[in-house]
Amino acid sequence: MKEEGNDFSDEILEQNLSKITDPTIDTVVIMFPYNQHNLFVPGEEDWRRILKDTKENVIIIASPNGLKKSRPDIPGSRLIITVNEMILKYWEEIRSYVEVSPNIRYIKIVSSDIDIERVKRDYNLVFSGSVLSDLVFSDIEFEISYLTAIIPGSFWKRVYQVREKLVLMLPIGLYEALGKAR
């Protein structure tokens, strides 16, 4: 994807904002399968489980990388493909979408067991606003649920688990700086 702030990404952001302001949407499913060595690529059965009881009133938010191998069987009007891939920027972009829709009450976060702790921490950072002082968020309370895919043991799973542990140990300021520099 191209950098933020150019005409291409602004156009995508506007299209995504128009999708989420649909008054029938009250649920957002946020996907965190980053295709790390194809450790978690949702298949048809995974999508059924993810979309259980939500197909008509849901928006799925996923990164382009997260949808390289598998897409849900839903109309394009119910799918937001983000501009950002970096996890902290990804959350900031997601936050900008859910802020504009007063109807969003439910957020389902889908992740693998490899990076669930980082996903939870970054969600709290971005949505609490306590660490990221340039973001001001209203007092909207969301009902959060997590759907965690258990990835079978492998060499690559272990590599990514170690990486996630290291990232979680970074001081928040350094973590943010590294994310911005990347």
C-alpha positions, 0 to 999 in steps of 0.5 A: 500500500502507499503511504498515508496522506496521499490521494490513494489512501485518503480515497480508501479511508473515505470508502471505508468510513462510508461502509461503517456508517451504515446504521444497521452495523453494530458489530465489528470483527477485527482480524489479526491473521498476518500470514506469518508463514501461513500459520493462520489462514482462515478457511471456510469453517473458520469464517463460519465460526467467526461470523456466527450470528453476525453476518447481516450486522457486521463489518469485517476489518482486515489488513491487505496481508491478512486477506491474501489467501482467504476472504470471507463470503460476505459482500464488499460493503461489509468488508474494510481493508485497511491502509495500515499493516503495522499493528499500532497504526492498524489499531489507530485506523480501526479506532478512526472507523469505530469513532464515526459510528455511534451504532457500533457496540460489539467488537470481536477480535480474531487472532492466533494464540501467537500474538493475542497478548500483543493484540490485547495490549495494543487495543488497550493502548489505542482505545484508552488514549492514556499513552497516546496523548494525541488521540482523544476518544469518547467514553463509548463502551464496547462489548469486546470478545476474543476468538483465538485460533490455536496454531499447531506447534512448529518451528515458525510458531515458536519463532513468532512467539519469541518475537512477540514476547520480545515486543511485549517487553519493549518500553511503550515509547520505544515500541511506538518509535519503532512502529513509526520508523518502520 
